[in-house]
């Protein structure tokens, strides 16, 4: 069961946020097979049984389920996760949940067996545990860690490293206590305390010798010193503490009360804000609060929502489904268009920008998406031909698709380094009606990016506007801390008043911005990629 945001991979796999974090931090490309679930394992075992692979034997958790888990890991560990095609040296396996949960028991048993199959020198067990620190006493409590390690060892797995999540650095006495009761050396108790920026966590681990420990424990050789490898990362992490200027973006959506619904969107904004040396401030605006019905029923909430929108330097309408809140989103789009405020619409945000333009510029008052009004006389957004309403998820357009640029002068093409085409990830069921394309083009709304067949409208740009862009794909899924996503990067540049200067300089950042390279420049790969990072489950 997925909660919060659905993260989409190149091959169309719909997974949870963890795989998105691995992709962002390690700058790798994962597939649906990197997401190993209980359902997938049981399905594969049942399929084998139906084909007679077990010769009529009774199918059991041990050995059939546990063997299937190990086989899946061994197979996926050999698959390259970057463009060099080289087999990874290490496979990171994240076994989620809590030790003792019934859901994870087959996996724990599988890895208990697995450690003997691959031998000790090829297997390293890292246990992550919380060290509570009650405010009343301020004392760091080790009992939960002792208990979880005892339970884990009782199931046949002994941790090599214990990662202690805590609010403040571990006291020496606490570290020694964990070492004594959990059967590890004090140097193998790693403190992961709260820090000012998530980008400082890799540096925190390196300072405690984690890289050197892995090299010795797994008999690996790293040609580049950890400090040199992380030099650009350190520069980025240090910058996050020195930001003085602010840039404010209004995120107009209907899931604003769910903290992790827009995780990748926020990360993409953060990457871009950091690249232009600004501190990001996101103002969450519930799109329903912008509508007239809210003014009648809750006027205070209505005026607060509009105040947030009007005080922002840029507007973002992300993806979503369903009719609720769409009128409020179009009101925000209309305001950004008329006030010449930077605007980025992603997926539904692009479709609604087309609907708003049709209503208020073309004069088609009932213009809408057939998702919201199937009887509209001006269906500017329609169902894709392959969409089957009876199988909602199964017929979505998912994964990486190619988009061709149709204009040499478009801002988006320049932000993408003036390439002929790009490949980004999609997740949608509806698209702009190609039959009505010319009506928009005549009035200044240009479709500067289309699919390979020229039938699907992928990127829109509004003429004579500082930055009014819509993309059908989800560029946030491929944004990286050291390589921000071009559409989001353009939005932040425009919001900070730096877009025209950036474009006039040939899409290059200032000379002092050495850690980050945008898609607009031909900079080398960041030094963090000098290590061969692992396939990840």
VOGU-3710 file (C-alpha; in Angstrom, 3 decimals, decimal comma):
1> xxxxxxxxxx> 0,000/0,000/0,000  1,544/3,303/-1,122  1,146/6,331/1,142  1,766/9,941/0,250  3,441/10,626/-3,048  3,695/7,964/-5,740  7,217/8,000/-7,154  7,542/6,965/-10,817  10,613/5,272/-12,281  11,937/5,229/-15,850
11> xxxxxxxxxx> 10,211/1,945/-16,671  6,883/3,142/-15,275  7,210/1,433/-11,916  5,088/3,157/-9,256  6,940/2,929/-5,945  7,188/4,686/-2,590  9,351/7,612/-1,566  12,350/5,571/-0,414  13,424/4,732/-3,945  13,143/8,385/-4,868
21> xxxxxxxxxx> 15,538/9,242/-2,047  18,026/6,631/-3,254  17,870/7,993/-6,793  18,352/11,582/-5,656  21,226/10,964/-3,262  23,130/8,425/-5,350  22,277/9,862/-8,794  21,224/6,467/-10,129  18,308/5,101/-12,167  16,267/2,313/-10,598
31> xxxxxxxxxx> 13,562/0,051/-12,021  10,375/-1,564/-10,751  12,423/-4,684/-9,922  14,357/-2,670/-7,335  11,124/-2,472/-5,355  10,735/-5,892/-3,760  7,398/-6,470/-2,030  5,756/-9,421/-0,323  3,079/-9,462/-3,025  5,647/-9,760/-5,804
41> xxxxxxxxxx> 7,412/-12,638/-4,049  4,237/-14,590/-3,357  3,012/-14,004/-6,905  6,265/-15,318/-8,376  6,214/-18,402/-6,139  2,578/-19,161/-6,957  3,299/-18,764/-10,679  6,193/-21,222/-10,406  3,994/-23,691/-8,549  1,313/-23,450/-11,243
51> xxxxxxxxxx> 3,929/-24,189/-13,916  5,108/-27,254/-12,001  8,528/-25,922/-11,072  8,273/-27,474/-7,604  7,274/-30,923/-8,933  4,116/-31,067/-6,845  5,818/-30,367/-3,519  3,970/-28,445/-0,835  4,876/-24,770/-1,175  6,097/-23,337/2,132
61> xxxxxxxxxx> 7,537/-20,087/3,461  10,798/-21,961/4,071  12,372/-22,773/1,680  10,276/-21,516/-1,254  9,489/-17,945/-0,201  12,903/-17,356/1,373  14,672/-18,812/-1,671  12,650/-16,566/-3,983  13,707/-13,502/-1,979  17,377/-14,456/-2,191
71> xxxxxxxxxx> 17,184/-15,214/-5,916  15,538/-11,840/-6,570  18,291/-10,029/-4,670  21,101/-11,916/-6,413  19,630/-11,210/-9,831  18,962/-7,507/-9,221  22,351/-6,896/-7,600  24,027/-7,493/-10,959  21,963/-4,935/-12,887  23,690/-1,631/-13,687
81> xxxxxxxxxx> 22,047/1,472/-12,231  23,812/4,165/-14,245  24,861/4,904/-17,804  28,211/3,105/-17,719  26,561/-0,329/-17,794  29,028/-1,711/-15,240  27,839/-4,283/-12,715  27,670/-2,654/-9,239  30,133/-3,713/-6,568  27,632/-3,429/-3,718
91> xxxxxxxxxx> 23,898/-3,943/-3,401  22,091/-1,988/-0,675  19,049/-3,801/0,667  16,663/-1,779/2,790  14,523/-4,062/4,930  11,818/-1,694/6,119  9,510/-1,929/9,074  10,322/-2,810/12,686  12,176/-5,861/13,925  9,565/-8,387/15,045
101> xxxxxxxxxx> 6,807/-7,246/12,689  5,033/-10,253/11,188  5,247/-8,715/7,683  9,037/-8,761/7,643  9,645/-12,200/9,161  10,097/-14,094/5,836  12,604/-11,443/4,721  14,600/-11,614/7,963  14,762/-15,378/7,662  15,808/-15,067/4,007
111> xxxxxxxxxx> 18,704/-12,793/4,920  19,691/-14,998/7,858  20,237/-17,739/5,299  21,697/-15,310/2,778  24,609/-14,266/5,022  25,930/-17,849/4,944  25,362/-18,220/1,223  27,450/-15,172/0,279  29,923/-15,482/3,205  30,712/-12,937/5,908
121> xxxxxxxxxx> 33,138/-10,884/3,803  30,294/-10,091/1,385  27,555/-9,314/3,884  27,310/-6,285/6,175  24,309/-5,704/8,433  23,394/-2,125/9,424  20,765/-1,624/12,097  19,028/1,763/12,378  17,575/2,580/15,782  16,078/5,584/17,532
131> xxxxxxxxxx> 17,658/6,929/20,721  14,806/8,754/22,508  15,679/11,799/24,581  12,732/12,900/26,745  12,588/16,660/27,236  11,851/16,257/30,922  15,216/14,649/31,729  17,306/15,162/28,589  18,753/11,681/29,127  19,502/9,587/26,037
141> xxxxxxxxxx> 17,702/6,244/26,387  19,326/3,067/25,044  16,712/0,470/26,053  14,809/0,518/22,708  18,078/-0,092/20,841  19,122/-2,862/23,188  15,726/-4,504/22,817  15,622/-4,338/19,014  19,188/-5,649/18,655  18,435/-8,495/21,079
151> xxxxxxxxxx> 15,354/-9,395/19,025  17,318/-9,189/15,776  20,115/-11,401/17,093  17,502/-13,869/18,313  16,331/-14,144/14,712  19,847/-14,927/13,532  21,166/-11,535/12,349  23,836/-9,570/14,227  24,401/-5,906/13,292  27,865/-4,815/12,162
161> xxxxxxxxxx> 26,995/-1,136/12,460  24,336/0,467/14,647  23,108/3,791/13,275  21,687/5,763/16,197  19,148/8,432/15,262  19,126/11,044/17,980  18,367/14,719/18,464  21,814/15,552/19,897  25,262/13,904/19,522  25,645/10,648/21,418
171> xxxxxxxxxx> 27,374/10,948/24,741  30,490/8,794/25,118  28,960/6,842/27,992  25,839/6,137/25,936  27,899/4,920/22,977  29,913/2,621/25,241  26,728/1,265/26,810  25,248/0,429/23,404  28,557/-1,171/22,422  28,628/-3,371/25,510
181> xxxxxxxxxx> 25,010/-4,559/25,380  24,740/-4,893/21,592  28,006/-6,771/20,984  29,755/-4,253/18,711  32,862/-2,101/19,005  32,294/1,534/20,119  33,560/2,678/16,708  30,719/0,689/15,122  28,102/2,719/16,980  27,437/5,596/14,591
191> xxxxxxxxxx> 25,775/8,795/15,732  23,284/10,297/13,278  22,065/13,335/15,160  19,772/16,074/13,866  21,639/18,486/11,593  20,741/21,762/9,920  20,463/20,192/6,466  19,882/16,654/5,233  22,831/17,165/2,883  25,140/17,118/5,906
201> xxxxxxxxxx> 24,300/13,510/6,791  26,779/11,909/4,310  29,500/14,197/5,684  28,546/13,232/9,233  28,905/9,533/8,387  32,241/10,069/6,621  33,635/11,908/9,653  32,917/8,818/11,767  34,866/6,543/9,411  31,925/4,764/7,761
211> xxxxxxxxxx> 33,519/4,783/4,284  36,780/3,313/5,566  34,855/0,729/7,582  33,014/-0,473/4,476  36,263/-0,652/2,516  37,816/-2,897/5,173  34,723/-4,895/6,032  33,795/-5,678/2,405  37,374/-5,751/1,094  36,754/-2,881/-1,324
221> xxxxxxxxxx> 39,226/-0,443/-2,819  38,303/3,215/-3,317  40,795/5,073/-5,470  39,472/8,539/-4,582  39,689/9,695/-0,964  36,276/10,125/0,682  36,957/13,805/1,369  37,795/14,535/-2,256  34,801/12,537/-3,424  32,505/14,565/-1,181
231> xxxxxxxxxx> 34,085/17,969/-1,849  31,251/19,242/-4,048  28,708/17,745/-1,665  30,360/19,559/1,258  30,290/22,817/-0,681  26,575/22,357/-1,265  25,869/21,435/2,378  27,845/24,417/3,668  26,007/26,750/1,313  22,651/25,661/2,728
241> xxxxxxxxxx> 23,665/27,240/6,065  24,826/30,529/4,537  21,808/31,491/2,442  20,693/35,073/3,058  18,290/35,853/0,212  14,846/34,246/0,096  12,639/33,164/-2,774  8,970/32,422/-2,139  6,915/29,966/-4,175  3,166/29,417/-3,782
251> xxxxxxxxxx> 2,344/25,735/-4,197  -1,333/25,617/-5,159  -2,815/22,148/-4,685  -5,480/20,164/-2,889  -3,273/17,802/-0,874  -1,505/20,558/1,062  -2,510/19,074/4,430  -0,639/15,818/3,691  3,025/16,492/4,406  4,557/13,979/2,001
261> xxxxxxxxxx> 2,173/14,371/-0,952  4,540/16,711/-2,782  7,896/15,452/-1,509  9,626/15,245/-4,902  8,208/18,620/-5,933  9,598/20,252/-2,782  12,956/18,539/-3,271  13,133/19,812/-6,862  12,381/23,345/-5,649  15,038/23,040/-2,941
271> xxxxxxxxxx> 17,669/21,826/-5,415  16,978/24,783/-7,693  16,834/27,365/-4,902  20,145/26,144/-3,526  21,692/26,373/-7,009  20,795/30,067/-7,281  21,993/30,738/-3,726  18,536/31,457/-2,256  16,681/30,004/0,697  13,385/28,468/-0,373
281> xxxxxxxxxx> 10,117/29,376/1,297  7,096/27,387/0,149  3,626/28,763/0,848  1,057/25,984/0,694  -2,217/27,237/-0,745  -5,269/24,973/-0,687  -6,806/25,571/-4,107  -10,349/25,222/-2,731  -9,712/28,205/-0,455  -9,258/30,434/-3,515
291> xxxxxxxxxx> -12,775/29,725/-4,813  -15,864/31,875/-4,376  -17,686/29,322/-2,229  -14,994/29,703/0,444  -15,473/33,486/0,361  -19,149/32,979/1,184  -18,636/30,327/3,852  -15,196/31,145/5,371  -14,090/34,627/4,253  -11,036/34,694/6,553
301> xxxxxxxxxx> -9,651/31,520/5,019  -10,380/32,887/1,535  -8,487/36,139/2,114  -5,570/34,355/3,794  -5,210/32,044/0,784  -5,184/34,949/-1,653  -2,737/36,846/0,537  -0,327/33,889/0,405  -0,651/33,697/-3,366  -0,231/37,419/-4,006
311> xxxxxxxxxx> 2,792/37,730/-1,723  4,705/34,954/-3,505  7,346/35,465/-6,170  6,328/32,448/-8,230  3,414/30,026/-8,589  3,493/26,247/-8,968  0,516/23,995/-9,682  1,637/20,346/-9,416  -0,027/17,177/-10,655  -3,178/15,628/-9,282
321> xxxxxxxxxx> -6,452/13,894/-10,129  -10,115/14,742/-9,680  -12,274/17,828/-10,062  -12,049/19,095/-6,476  -10,115/22,340/-6,276  -9,542/22,708/-10,021  -11,448/26,003/-10,275  -9,236/27,474/-7,556  -6,148/26,334/-9,419  -7,363/28,050/-12,572
331> xxxxxxxxxx> -7,945/31,242/-10,609  -4,321/31,093/-9,437  -3,146/30,443/-12,998  -5,212/33,364/-14,279  -3,661/35,641/-11,652  -0,097/34,538/-12,526  -0,731/35,020/-16,239  -2,229/38,489/-15,899  0,244/39,718/-13,256  3,264/38,453/-15,202
341> xxxxxxxxxx> 4,271/36,243/-12,274  6,512/33,208/-12,958  4,354/30,104/-13,324  5,074/26,397/-13,677  2,314/23,864/-14,237  3,157/20,166/-13,936  0,894/17,514/-15,503  -2,571/18,657/-14,330  -1,037/22,100/-13,792  -0,294/22,277/-17,523
351> xxxxxxxxxx> -3,735/20,989/-18,516  -5,477/23,560/-16,326  -3,283/26,327/-17,750  -4,603/25,393/-21,196  -8,187/25,356/-19,882  -7,748/28,771/-18,249  -6,293/30,238/-21,442  -9,156/28,823/-23,491  -11,745/30,356/-21,178  -10,254/33,804/-20,670
361> xxxxxxxxxx> -8,328/34,443/-23,890  -10,115/32,377/-26,539  -13,519/33,097/-24,994  -14,576/29,472/-24,619  -16,358/29,882/-21,306  -17,142/26,183/-20,840  -13,667/24,961/-21,868  -12,620/22,102/-19,624  -11,098/18,671/-19,362  -13,357/15,715/-20,117
371> xxxxxxxxxx> -12,152/14,344/-16,788  -14,197/17,072/-15,092  -16,903/17,874/-17,681  -17,494/15,142/-20,271  -20,234/17,264/-21,921  -18,115/20,373/-22,541  -18,478/21,867/-26,021  -14,795/22,803/-25,885  -12,941/19,740/-24,579  -9,428/21,180/-24,550
381> xxxxxxxxxx> -8,129/18,254/-22,474  -9,227/14,747/-23,448  -8,686/11,121/-22,512  -5,764/9,400/-24,128  -6,909/6,839/-26,736  -5,397/3,929/-24,783  -7,010/4,906/-21,476  -9,472/2,327/-20,144  -11,661/3,796/-17,343  -12,271/0,265/-16,065
391> xxxxxxxxxx> -8,569/-0,205/-15,355  -7,539/3,168/-13,970  -3,917/2,484/-13,079  -3,195/-0,137/-15,699  -3,640/2,136/-18,682  -1,953/5,308/-17,504  0,912/6,682/-19,547  3,762/5,840/-17,216  7,527/6,107/-17,210  10,150/7,682/-19,411
401> xxxxxxxxxx> 8,990/9,122/-22,740  10,774/11,218/-25,341  9,796/14,830/-26,038  10,984/16,675/-29,159  11,532/20,432/-29,103  9,683/22,262/-31,878  11,183/25,711/-31,351  14,828/26,770/-31,416  14,112/29,895/-29,371  12,010/28,475/-26,560
411> xxxxxxxxxx> 13,118/29,143/-22,989  12,671/25,511/-22,035  14,945/24,309/-24,802  17,657/26,709/-23,640  17,257/25,509/-20,062  17,716/21,948/-21,340  21,073/22,903/-22,966  19,520/23,448/-26,439  19,183/19,711/-27,106  16,858/18,343/-29,776
421> xxxxxxxxxx> 14,941/16,094/-27,408  14,619/15,175/-23,746  13,397/12,096/-21,892  11,313/12,613/-18,770  8,904/10,541/-16,670  5,130/10,660/-17,121  2,093/9,687/-15,081  -1,231/10,752/-16,585  -4,461/9,614/-18,249  -5,496/12,849/-19,982
431> xxxxxxxxxx> -3,775/15,107/-22,508  -4,248/18,386/-24,367  -6,588/17,979/-27,346  -4,258/18,155/-30,411  -7,190/19,038/-32,697  -7,449/22,473/-31,017  -3,739/23,254/-31,064  -3,838/25,999/-33,728  -6,412/28,059/-31,807  -3,929/28,449/-28,952
441> xxxxxxxxxx> -0,889/29,039/-31,126  -2,586/31,976/-32,906  -3,075/33,716/-29,562  0,435/33,205/-28,205  0,297/29,928/-26,275  2,991/27,876/-27,956  3,416/24,102/-27,807  7,204/24,025/-27,888  7,545/20,337/-27,019  5,664/17,370/-28,473
451> xxxxxxxxxx> 5,993/13,610/-28,442  7,819/11,705/-31,179  4,654/11,294/-33,263  3,732/14,957/-32,870  0,328/13,991/-31,449  0,820/14,769/-27,768  1,492/18,246/-26,431  4,274/18,000/-23,853  5,471/21,572/-23,145  3,691/24,923/-23,357
461> xxxxxxxxxx> 5,128/28,429/-23,182  3,283/31,737/-23,204  4,705/34,514/-25,359  5,463/37,922/-23,799  5,575/36,564/-20,268  8,504/36,424/-17,838  8,053/32,665/-17,350  4,780/30,862/-18,028  5,533/27,180/-18,608  3,601/23,948/-18,434
471> xxxxxxxxxx> 4,947/20,406/-18,793  2,900/17,237/-19,176  5,635/15,114/-17,581  6,937/15,130/-13,994  10,451/16,632/-14,035  10,701/16,496/-10,246  11,393/12,753/-10,401  14,767/13,282/-12,072  15,919/16,349/-10,129  19,183/15,879/-8,243
481> xxxxxxxxxx> 20,862/17,981/-5,515  23,826/18,719/-7,798  21,781/18,788/-11,005  18,431/20,591/-10,560  15,523/19,957/-12,901  15,416/22,576/-15,723  11,681/23,488/-15,457  11,965/24,038/-11,691  15,324/25,749/-12,127  13,737/28,153/-14,618
491> xxxxxxxxxx> 10,879/28,894/-12,213  13,275/29,745/-9,375  15,483/31,846/-11,647  12,455/33,797/-12,858  11,071/34,202/-9,337  14,430/35,597/-8,181  14,641/37,910/-11,196  17,695/36,132/-12,604  16,316/34,227/-15,605  17,132/36,735/-18,360
501> xxxxxxxxxx> 20,652/37,241/-17,017  21,164/33,470/-16,894  19,960/33,013/-20,476  22,038/35,915/-21,775  25,175/34,324/-20,290  24,601/31,127/-22,263  22,860/29,315/-19,406  25,853/29,385/-17,083  25,844/30,023/-13,362  28,286/32,521/-11,862
511> xxxxxxxxxx> 31,943/31,369/-11,567  31,646/30,916/-7,812  28,813/28,390/-8,199  31,200/25,473/-8,637  29,345/22,683/-6,862  26,292/22,731/-9,114  25,955/22,220/-12,824  22,633/22,702/-14,559  21,358/21,004/-17,686  22,210/24,240/-19,449
521> xxxxxxxxxx> 25,948/23,736/-19,123  28,390/21,071/-20,243  29,974/20,516/-16,872  31,621/17,227/-15,880  29,935/14,650/-13,704  30,069/15,567/-9,997  32,843/13,972/-8,010  30,385/12,069/-5,851  29,782/9,716/-8,788  33,407/8,561/-8,790
531> xxxxxxx> 32,334/5,689/-6,552  30,363/2,918/-8,236  27,111/3,124/-6,346  24,983/0,059/-5,759  21,812/-1,383/-7,061  19,233/-0,771/-4,370  16,228/-2,757/-3,211
//
